[in-house]
Protein backbone atom coordinates (compact mmCIF):
# COMPACT_ATOMS: atom_id res chain seq x y z
CA UNK A 1 0.00 0.00 0.00
CA UNK A 2 1.49 3.38 -0.95
CA UNK A 3 1.81 6.12 1.66
CA UNK A 4 -0.11 9.34 1.08
CA UNK A 5 1.56 12.61 2.06
CA UNK A 6 0.22 15.94 3.24
CA UNK A 7 1.80 19.28 4.07
CA UNK A 8 2.47 20.99 7.39
CA UNK A 9 3.86 24.45 8.13
CA UNK A 10 6.89 24.88 10.36
CA UNK A 11 9.05 28.00 10.90
CA UNK A 12 11.78 28.61 8.30
CA UNK A 13 14.49 29.04 10.94
CA UNK A 14 13.61 25.58 12.28
CA UNK A 15 13.94 24.17 8.76
CA UNK A 16 17.38 25.76 8.51
CA UNK A 17 18.41 24.14 11.80
CA UNK A 18 17.14 20.74 10.65
CA UNK A 19 19.03 21.13 7.36
CA UNK A 20 22.24 21.56 9.37
CA UNK A 21 21.45 18.57 11.55
CA UNK A 22 20.55 16.35 8.58
CA UNK A 23 24.13 16.74 7.30
CA UNK A 24 25.35 14.85 10.36
CA UNK A 25 22.95 11.95 9.95
CA UNK A 26 21.87 9.15 7.63
CA UNK A 27 18.75 11.09 6.65
CA UNK A 28 18.61 12.37 3.09
CA UNK A 29 16.19 15.27 3.52
CA UNK A 30 14.44 17.51 6.04
CA UNK A 31 11.15 15.74 5.21
CA UNK A 32 12.65 12.34 6.04
CA UNK A 33 14.17 13.62 9.28
CA UNK A 34 11.00 15.40 10.40
CA UNK A 35 8.89 12.32 9.64
CA UNK A 36 11.22 10.12 11.68
CA UNK A 37 11.23 12.50 14.66
CA UNK A 38 7.45 12.93 14.63
CA UNK A 39 6.88 9.19 14.36
CA UNK A 40 9.12 8.68 17.35
CA UNK A 41 7.30 11.34 19.37
CA UNK A 42 3.89 9.89 18.55
CA UNK A 43 4.99 6.32 19.16
CA UNK A 44 7.30 6.51 22.18
CA UNK A 45 6.64 9.86 23.78
CA UNK A 46 8.32 8.91 27.03
CA UNK A 47 11.30 6.79 25.98
CA UNK A 48 13.68 8.92 23.92
CA UNK A 49 15.52 10.72 26.65
CA UNK A 50 18.91 12.07 25.67
CA UNK A 51 21.46 11.76 28.44
CA UNK A 52 23.42 14.88 29.33
CA UNK A 53 27.17 15.27 29.61
CA UNK A 54 28.75 14.69 33.03
CA UNK A 55 32.43 14.81 33.99
CA UNK A 56 31.99 11.76 36.20
CA UNK A 57 30.67 9.71 33.24
CA UNK A 58 33.49 11.05 31.08
CA UNK A 59 36.11 9.85 33.55
CA UNK A 60 34.46 6.42 33.80
CA UNK A 61 34.30 5.96 30.04
CA UNK A 62 37.86 7.21 29.53
CA UNK A 63 39.09 4.56 31.95
CA UNK A 64 37.12 1.87 30.11
CA UNK A 65 38.30 3.04 26.67
CA UNK A 66 41.89 2.84 27.91
CA UNK A 67 41.30 -0.74 29.08
CA UNK A 68 39.86 -1.60 25.66
CA UNK A 69 42.85 -0.07 23.85
CA UNK A 70 41.10 2.96 22.29
CA UNK A 71 42.98 5.58 24.34
CA UNK A 72 46.61 5.80 25.54
CA UNK B 1 26.37 -17.78 -0.95
CA UNK B 2 26.83 -17.84 2.82
CA UNK B 3 26.48 -14.36 4.31
CA UNK B 4 27.66 -13.01 7.66
CA UNK B 5 26.43 -9.59 8.74
CA UNK B 6 29.12 -8.66 11.26
CA UNK B 7 28.02 -5.70 13.39
CA UNK B 8 30.39 -4.27 15.95
CA UNK B 9 28.74 -3.64 19.33
CA UNK B 10 25.23 -4.72 18.31
CA UNK B 11 23.47 -4.79 21.67
CA UNK B 12 21.00 -7.65 22.31
CA UNK B 13 18.80 -5.46 24.55
CA UNK B 14 18.40 -2.74 21.92
CA UNK B 15 17.71 -5.19 19.09
CA UNK B 16 14.74 -6.36 21.15
CA UNK B 17 13.65 -2.92 22.37
CA UNK B 18 13.73 -1.45 18.85
CA UNK B 19 12.02 -4.59 17.52
CA UNK B 20 14.58 -5.17 14.76
CA UNK B 21 12.92 -8.26 13.30
CA UNK B 22 15.39 -8.73 10.44
CA UNK B 23 18.35 -8.62 12.81
CA UNK B 24 16.62 -11.08 15.16
CA UNK B 25 15.58 -13.54 12.41
CA UNK B 26 13.91 -16.73 13.69
CA UNK B 27 16.53 -17.61 16.32
CA UNK B 28 18.73 -15.20 18.23
CA UNK B 29 20.61 -14.90 21.48
CA UNK B 30 23.80 -13.86 23.24
CA UNK B 31 27.31 -15.15 22.62
CA UNK B 32 29.57 -16.18 25.47
CA UNK B 33 32.80 -14.16 25.48
CA UNK B 34 33.61 -14.78 29.16
CA UNK B 35 36.91 -16.50 28.28
CA UNK B 36 38.37 -13.08 27.28
CA UNK B 37 39.81 -10.71 29.88
CA UNK B 38 38.12 -7.71 28.18
CA UNK B 39 35.65 -7.44 25.28
CA UNK B 40 38.23 -6.01 22.85
CA UNK B 41 37.13 -5.65 19.23
CA UNK B 42 40.40 -6.71 17.60
CA UNK B 43 40.81 -9.75 19.86
CA UNK B 44 37.23 -10.93 19.34
CA UNK B 45 37.11 -10.69 15.52
CA UNK B 46 40.58 -12.26 15.29
CA UNK B 47 39.34 -15.16 17.44
CA UNK B 48 36.21 -15.47 15.29
CA UNK B 49 38.11 -15.86 12.00
CA UNK B 50 40.79 -18.14 13.48
CA UNK B 51 38.26 -20.31 15.31
CA UNK B 52 40.28 -20.10 18.51
CA UNK B 53 41.10 -17.66 21.30
CA UNK B 54 43.71 -15.23 19.91
CA UNK B 55 43.84 -12.89 22.92
CA UNK B 56 47.42 -13.65 23.91
CA UNK B 57 48.74 -13.28 20.37
CA UNK B 58 46.89 -10.03 19.63
CA UNK B 59 47.65 -8.43 23.02
CA UNK B 60 51.36 -9.25 22.58
CA UNK B 61 51.37 -6.58 19.84
CA UNK B 62 50.68 -3.87 22.44
CA UNK B 63 47.86 -1.31 22.69
CA UNK B 64 48.78 0.47 19.45
CA UNK B 65 50.18 -2.53 17.55
CA UNK B 66 46.99 -4.45 18.29
CA UNK B 67 45.07 -2.26 15.85
CA UNK B 68 47.39 -3.31 13.02
CA UNK B 69 46.71 -7.05 13.43
CA UNK B 70 46.36 -8.69 10.03
CA UNK B 71 45.92 -12.46 9.68
CA UNK B 72 46.70 -14.21 6.43
CA UNK B 73 43.64 -15.83 4.84
CA UNK B 74 45.37 -19.23 5.14
CA UNK B 75 45.06 -18.98 8.95
CA UNK B 76 41.33 -18.29 8.80
CA UNK B 77 38.24 -20.29 7.90
CA UNK B 78 37.69 -17.95 4.94
CA UNK B 79 40.28 -20.06 3.14
CA UNK B 80 37.71 -22.88 2.93
CA UNK B 81 35.81 -20.89 0.30
CA UNK B 82 36.71 -20.52 -3.38
CA UNK B 83 35.69 -16.90 -3.87
CA UNK B 84 35.11 -15.21 -0.51
CA UNK B 85 34.59 -11.47 -0.07
CA UNK B 86 35.36 -9.87 3.26
CA UNK B 87 34.60 -6.18 3.81
CA UNK B 88 36.57 -4.08 6.34
CA UNK B 89 37.01 -6.79 9.01
CA UNK B 90 39.31 -5.98 11.98
CA UNK B 91 42.29 -8.32 12.00
CA UNK B 92 41.93 -9.07 8.30
CA UNK B 93 41.42 -6.20 5.87
CA UNK B 94 40.21 -3.40 8.11
CA UNK B 95 40.59 0.02 6.42
CA UNK B 96 43.32 1.36 8.64
CA UNK B 97 43.22 5.09 7.78
CA UNK B 98 39.48 5.18 8.56
CA UNK B 99 39.69 3.47 11.91
CA UNK B 100 42.96 5.16 12.96
CA UNK B 101 41.23 8.52 12.45
CA UNK B 102 38.28 7.41 14.61
CA UNK B 103 40.65 6.76 17.51
CA UNK B 104 42.50 10.04 16.93
CA UNK B 105 39.21 11.98 17.06
CA UNK B 106 38.12 10.02 20.13
CA UNK B 107 41.33 11.01 21.88
CA UNK B 108 40.89 14.65 20.77
CA UNK B 109 37.36 14.64 22.19
CA UNK B 110 38.54 13.56 25.63
CA UNK B 111 41.54 15.93 25.54
CA UNK B 112 39.35 18.94 24.61
CA UNK B 113 38.85 21.40 27.45
CA UNK B 114 35.71 23.28 26.45
CA UNK B 115 32.20 22.05 25.71
CA UNK B 116 32.21 23.88 22.36
CA UNK B 117 35.40 22.13 21.33
CA UNK B 118 34.00 18.74 22.39
CA UNK B 119 30.81 19.41 20.45
CA UNK B 120 32.71 20.29 17.31
CA UNK B 121 34.97 17.21 17.56
CA UNK B 122 31.99 14.95 18.19
CA UNK B 123 30.30 16.30 15.05
CA UNK B 124 33.43 15.60 13.00
CA UNK B 125 33.72 12.14 14.59
CA UNK B 126 30.09 11.29 13.84
CA UNK B 127 30.30 12.56 10.26
CA UNK B 128 33.46 10.55 9.68
CA UNK B 129 31.73 7.37 10.92
CA UNK B 130 28.49 7.93 8.97
CA UNK B 131 30.35 8.65 5.71
CA UNK B 132 32.26 5.40 6.13
CA UNK B 133 29.02 3.57 6.94
CA UNK B 134 27.47 4.75 3.68
CA UNK B 135 30.47 3.46 1.70
CA UNK B 136 30.43 0.05 3.42
CA UNK B 137 26.67 -0.22 2.94
CA UNK B 138 27.06 0.33 -0.81
CA UNK B 139 29.96 -2.12 -1.08
CA UNK B 140 27.98 -4.76 0.82
CA UNK B 141 24.89 -4.20 -1.32
CA UNK B 142 26.95 -4.58 -4.52
CA UNK B 143 28.65 -7.72 -3.19
CA UNK B 144 25.30 -9.41 -2.53
CA UNK B 145 24.80 -9.43 -6.31
CA UNK B 146 28.29 -10.69 -7.12
CA UNK B 147 29.47 -14.25 -7.57
CA UNK B 148 30.87 -15.07 -4.12
CA UNK B 149 30.42 -18.27 -2.14
CA UNK B 150 31.03 -16.37 1.13
CA UNK B 151 30.38 -12.74 1.99
CA UNK B 152 31.13 -11.02 5.28
CA UNK B 153 30.27 -7.34 5.71
CA UNK B 154 31.62 -5.66 8.83
CA UNK B 155 29.74 -2.58 10.04
CA UNK B 156 31.41 -0.46 12.72
CA UNK B 157 28.83 2.33 12.99
CA UNK B 158 27.01 1.10 16.14
CA UNK B 159 30.31 0.85 18.02
CA UNK B 160 31.96 4.05 16.80
CA UNK B 161 28.87 6.23 17.17
CA UNK B 162 27.89 4.42 20.38
CA UNK B 163 31.07 5.33 22.24
CA UNK B 164 30.20 9.04 22.20
CA UNK B 165 26.42 8.92 21.70
CA UNK B 166 24.96 5.80 23.33
CA UNK B 167 22.83 7.98 25.64
CA UNK B 168 21.19 9.53 22.57
CA UNK B 169 18.46 6.96 22.11
CA UNK B 170 17.01 8.51 18.94
CA UNK B 171 20.38 8.38 17.23
CA UNK B 172 20.98 4.78 18.28
CA UNK B 173 17.50 3.81 17.16
CA UNK B 174 18.15 5.33 13.74
CA UNK B 175 21.34 3.24 13.43
CA UNK B 176 19.63 0.02 14.54
CA UNK B 177 16.74 0.58 12.13
CA UNK B 178 19.23 1.17 9.32
CA UNK B 179 21.09 -2.04 10.17
CA UNK B 180 17.73 -3.83 10.29
CA UNK B 181 16.95 -2.59 6.76
CA UNK B 182 20.36 -3.82 5.58
CA UNK B 183 19.59 -7.26 7.06
CA UNK B 184 16.25 -7.24 5.22
CA UNK B 185 18.09 -6.98 1.87
CA UNK B 186 19.92 -10.31 2.45
CA UNK B 187 17.92 -12.98 0.70
CA UNK B 188 20.35 -15.86 1.43
CA UNK B 189 20.47 -17.74 4.72
CA UNK B 190 22.74 -15.71 6.91
CA UNK B 191 24.16 -15.17 10.35
CA UNK B 192 24.11 -11.84 12.16
CA UNK B 193 26.98 -11.62 14.62
CA UNK B 194 28.44 -9.02 16.95
CA UNK B 195 31.71 -9.16 18.86
CA UNK B 196 30.21 -7.59 22.02
CA UNK B 197 27.25 -5.40 22.90
CA UNK B 198 27.15 -1.96 24.49
CA UNK B 199 26.02 -0.52 27.80
CA UNK B 200 25.34 3.06 28.75
CA UNK B 201 27.58 5.29 30.86
CA UNK B 202 25.53 8.50 30.80
CA UNK B 203 25.76 9.84 27.25
CA UNK B 204 28.64 7.47 26.44
CA UNK B 205 28.85 3.75 25.61
CA UNK B 206 31.07 0.97 26.98
CA UNK B 207 31.45 -2.58 25.63
CA UNK B 208 29.20 -5.14 27.32
CA UNK B 209 30.48 -8.62 28.18
CA UNK B 210 28.39 -10.64 25.71
CA UNK B 211 27.78 -10.50 21.98
CA UNK B 212 24.74 -11.08 19.75
CA UNK B 213 23.98 -13.80 17.18
CA UNK B 214 20.98 -14.64 15.02
CA UNK B 215 20.17 -17.30 12.45
CA UNK B 216 17.19 -18.26 10.31
CA UNK B 217 18.23 -21.92 10.40
CA UNK B 218 18.64 -23.13 13.97
CA UNK B 219 18.93 -22.22 17.62
CA UNK B 220 22.62 -21.97 18.45
CA UNK B 221 22.08 -21.60 22.21
CA UNK B 222 24.84 -19.61 23.91
CA UNK B 223 27.78 -20.12 21.51
CA UNK B 224 31.31 -18.82 21.85
CA UNK B 225 32.52 -16.45 19.14
CA UNK B 226 35.18 -19.06 18.31
CA UNK B 227 32.44 -21.62 17.50
CA UNK B 228 31.30 -19.74 14.41
CA UNK B 229 34.17 -20.90 12.18
CA UNK B 230 32.85 -24.48 12.49
CA UNK B 231 29.19 -23.43 12.40
CA UNK B 232 29.76 -21.57 9.12
CA UNK B 233 31.92 -24.31 7.59
CA UNK B 234 29.13 -26.81 8.35
CA UNK B 235 26.70 -24.67 6.34
CA UNK B 236 28.82 -25.09 3.16
Interface residues (C-beta under 8 A of the other chain):
Chain A: X23 X24 X25 X26 X27 X36 X37 X40 X47 X48 X49 X50 X51 X52 X53 X54 X56 X57 X58 X60 X61 X62 X64 X65 X67 X68 X69 X70 X71 X72
Chain B: X38 X39 X40 X41 X42 X63 X66 X67 X103 X106 X107 X110 X115 X118 X123 X126 X127 X130 X133 X134 X163 X167 X168 X169 X170 X171 X173 X174 X175 X178 X200 X201 X202 X203 X204 X205 X206 X207
